[in-house]
Amino acid sequence: MRGRPRFPVRVGLLVLASLACLSGCASSGLGLGEISDAPIALVYWDEADARKRADLMENLTGRSGDPNRPGVANIDAVADFIGVGQETPVSQQLARYPGRIVLLNARTLERTRLEAAPPNARPLAWSKDRNRLLFNSDHLDGGIGQIYEYDFRSQEVRKITHGPAYHLEGDYGLRGEILVNWVSFQKTKGKAGMDIRSESGAPLANLMEGQFPVAPGWSPTEDLIVYGQADESGGVRDQSLILVREARAGGDAQALGRGRDAVFTPDGRWIVFSSQGSRGWRLQRMRPDGSARKALGKSVLSARSPAVSPDGKHVAYVSNEGGLDRLYVRRMDGSGDRILLGEGSVAFPAW
């Protein structure tokens, strides 16, 4: 599949100060000029569609947002989560308001739609040279989610994975390899696991099989992989686990503790993640061996889906304020919470 994306519309600068006041979030001295201008890829809904989606969720499920969304750990739970073989009333109605991948310059607040990505595609990871972007979409293969790559130089889209297995998430390695998770529902027994693929998508190594590894990510040194094992206990507090393992077949996994949405910092020295406590979701960080775990700042904002800037100085995250998921940023020392997008709704930021 090939196509030349059009980037005809540049959205003007937002009036940041007034939006920050409306959201109840002070800038704490964090100026836009200090933030990397490397684009953040994210899923975006405009304000009107975001409100309609929130109203639908409240009418259909009894809650306007989903900040404490349940995890998916075993194969049956994954099947329910991605809607294998069925369309639920919620998914059918939410499909009327699809999100689109947008590239946000966090310094200028310019938004550019990635026209080459279909509606409801999800950004996954940038290549190390930032010339390519992995994303997930179910627009081909009969609605089975697969991983694609957009090349900004050639302006082409390339299909990395193929069915019948679902390939939902992935990350780039230093030498162009691609890490992918997968889940299959063929015959009567489901399977799941994690593979390493070549740049062309050819299988190189099967890292694990039997569990569904959530949001796998490769360390910058390429020796470790971090991923999640989601909680399905149904308890009040999320018990999802963060694990690391060696990036080779047969390597052992080590559980580092509770949390989800784990990402490495660009130097590989820290893992940033979100964890649910008595006062909601908070950002934390720890060493790759699980030591030196501590809160990333004293913010009272709920914070999920962290994405660390390429220079390692800031972290963008999603916070559900007023019933909509908005995009915020803070310094890596934990200071300076500031709203980046105070209109519309966002999901899955990748920086």
URFEN-V899182 format. One line per field, one symbol per residue. ss: DSSP state (2 for helix, 1 for strand, 0 for the rest). phi: phi as a letter, one per 40 degrees, with the letter a starting at -180 (. if undefined). A space follows every 10 residues. Layout:
ss: ???
phi: ???
This chain:
ss: 0000000000 0000022222 2220000000 0222000001 1111102222 2222222222 2000000000 0000222222 2200000022 2222000001 1111000000 1110000000 0111110000 0111111000 2220011111 1000011110 0000011111 1100000111 1111000000 1111111000 0011111110 0001111100 0001111110 0000000000 1111110000 0011111101 1111000000 1111111001 1111110000 0001100000 0001111100 0001111111 1001111111 1000000111 1000111111 0
phi: .babcbbcbb cccccccccc cccgbccfgc cccccdcccc cacbbcdccc cccccccccc bgacbbcbdc cbbcccccdc ccgcgabcdc ccccccbccb cbbbcccbgc bbccccccdg cbcbaccccg cbbcababcb fggccbbbbb bcccfbbbcc bbccccbbaa acccbgcbcb baabbcfbbc baiabbbcdc gccbaccaah bcccfcbccc cgcbbbabbc cbcgccbcbd bbbbaccacg cccbcchcia fcbccdcgcb bbabacbcbh cbcbaacccg cfcaccgbcc ccabfcbccd cgcbbcabbc bggbcbbbaa cccgcgdacb bcbgbbafcb b
